[in-house]
């Protein structure tokens, strides 16, 4: 007798180093990879919200494969030793 595998809950972990400044932001989007499904999440600023959107889509449709994009705007400054403009 064959039994179905137990349900597995996956919790994504994203580590994004924060960048200073009000211009810095994280955006998470996802799209369903089930053939023919056109579902895409709205862009959200928190990875756990994006994961919840995917989980809700899976619960409603049974689709379980997503392309997830974590994108962020980084405001980066560089400080060099010595005189300004040298090197």
Helices and strands as residue ranges (DSSP letters): E 25-32, H 47-61, E 66-73
